[in-house]
Amino acid sequence: MINESCYKLGAEPSVIRSLFAYGLQQTALVGPEKVFDYSLGNPSIPAPGAVNASIKDIIDSMDSIQVHGYTMAAGLAGARQAVAEDLERRFGLPVKAQELFFTCGAAPALISVIKALAADVSSEIMLLAPFFPEYLPFVEQNGARAVIVPPDTGSFQLPLARLEALISPRTQAIIVNSPNNPSGVIYSRESLEALAALLERKSGEYGHPIYIVADEPYRELVYDGAEVPFIPCIYKNTVVCYSYSKSLSLPGERIGYVYVPGFARDAQQLYTAIAGAARVMGHVCPPSLMQLVIARCAGERPDLAAYDENRRLLYGSLSAMGYQCVNPQGAFYLLVKAPGGDSIAFSEKARLQQNLLLVPADGFGCPGYLRLSYCVSRDMIERSLPAFKALLG
C-alpha cells in the first residue's frame, strides 16, 4: 500500500510545470522564436555581482571541509547574525540571531511553520485568494485544514469581511503573501492594520493567538517606490518565511529562513516546534556554501530595471489592446482577466493557436484570471504581442 494523496500529487504535476514542459517540447520542435512562455517564475536577471564574487572567494580562500560540511540545524551563527542586523537596520525591530532558523528556501520554511501550528486534525490555516497553489498541499499534507478566503477582485486587497466570516476558534494562522503571487499587488498598511486589529480581537475572544505567517519571497521586488510593510511591525504574532530565490536570483540554491520574533506569543515554544518540524522532514542544515554567501551578502538588493521595463511594456500593451489587467506593484507577475471569462479555455486556446503559455489562475483560487510571469526577455514580450492581439480578434 502507498499514500494515495501523495501518489495523486506526484502523478498530477501543477499546471505551471505542465505548461513549462510543453514549452520546452515546442521549442525543440518549432524553435524558441515561436514559443511565448509566461508560465514559470524563474528569475531572469543575474545575481548581484557580490554574490558570485563571494562564492568564488569562499571556495578559493576557505577550507573545503568548512565550506561543504554540515552546519548546526538552525544555520551558521554568522549568517543568522548578518540577517538579524540587516532586518534590524531596515525595520527598526530588535531582531536577534537566535530568532532565525535557516531553511532550504521558502517552501520548507512554510511547511515547518504549518506543521508546528497544526496542533490537531481540526486546526485550520487560512489562505487568502489569490494564493500560491502549493499552499494547499503544504497545509493539507501536514496536519491541518485549509480554509480558502475568496478574493476581492475589485481591489485585490485583503478581503477582510469575507475573512472575518470564515475565521473560527480552530483558526491557527493566516498565510499572507505580499507582494502577492499571482497578482503582484502589495497589501496596504491600512489593510494590514485592519487585519491586525481583527486578529487581536479574535485571539482574545478565542483565548489563543492567531498567527500571521508572512510569506515574503518577493519583499525586495517592488516598483515606483511602493512600500511593503514589514508585518511584525504591525502585528506582533507574525512569523516570517523568506527566500533569497527571487531577491538574489538564487532559486536553484535553496536558501531562506524563518524569523520568529521574540515578542510573538509563545515565541520560544513555536521556534522549538518549527525546529522539530524541520527535523521530521529532514530539512535541516541547508547548503553551507549558500549560508556563507548570505553571511556576506544579506544586505544586497536586486537591480529591478529589467523587470520594471517588462512590467510596463506588458501591462501597457495588453491594456491598450483591451485586456483587463491588475496593475502589479511588486513581484514579477501580471494577473489578466480571461476574455470570455473561462481562464482554462482561454489558456488552451492561447497554447494551441499561438504557442502562448498563460497559466489559468483557477489553481490560485482566482478563477477567470490568467497569470503571466514577466521575468522573461523583453524580446520575447515584444514578439508575443501579435499573438495576444490575434487571440482577441
Secondary structure as GFF3:
##gff-version 3
##sequence-region A 1 393
A	DSSP	alpha_helix	4	11	.	.	.	ID=ss1
A	DSSP	alpha_helix	15	30	.	.	.	ID=ss2
A	DSSP	three_ten_helix	32	34	.	.	.	ID=ss3
A	DSSP	beta_strand	36	37	.	.	.	ID=ss4
A	DSSP	alpha_helix	49	61	.	.	.	ID=ss5
A	DSSP	alpha_helix	64	68	.	.	.	ID=ss6
A	DSSP	alpha_helix	77	91	.	.	.	ID=ss7
A	DSSP	three_ten_helix	97	99	.	.	.	ID=ss8
A	DSSP	beta_strand	100	103	.	.	.	ID=ss9
A	DSSP	alpha_helix	106	117	.	.	.	ID=ss10
A	DSSP	beta_strand	124	128	.	.	.	ID=ss11
A	DSSP	alpha_helix	135	140	.	.	.	ID=ss12
A	DSSP	beta_strand	145	149	.	.	.	ID=ss13
A	DSSP	alpha_helix	160	166	.	.	.	ID=ss14
A	DSSP	beta_strand	171	177	.	.	.	ID=ss15
A	DSSP	alpha_helix	189	206	.	.	.	ID=ss16
A	DSSP	beta_strand	211	215	.	.	.	ID=ss17
A	DSSP	three_ten_helix	231	233	.	.	.	ID=ss18
A	DSSP	beta_strand	238	243	.	.	.	ID=ss19
A	DSSP	three_ten_helix	251	253	.	.	.	ID=ss20
A	DSSP	beta_strand	256	259	.	.	.	ID=ss21
A	DSSP	alpha_helix	267	281	.	.	.	ID=ss22
A	DSSP	alpha_helix	288	297	.	.	.	ID=ss23
A	DSSP	alpha_helix	305	321	.	.	.	ID=ss24
A	DSSP	beta_strand	325	326	.	.	.	ID=ss25
A	DSSP	beta_strand	333	337	.	.	.	ID=ss26
A	DSSP	alpha_helix	343	354	.	.	.	ID=ss27
A	DSSP	beta_strand	356	357	.	.	.	ID=ss28
A	DSSP	beta_strand	359	360	.	.	.	ID=ss29
A	DSSP	three_ten_helix	361	364	.	.	.	ID=ss30
A	DSSP	beta_strand	369	373	.	.	.	ID=ss31
A	DSSP	alpha_helix	378	392	.	.	.	ID=ss32
###
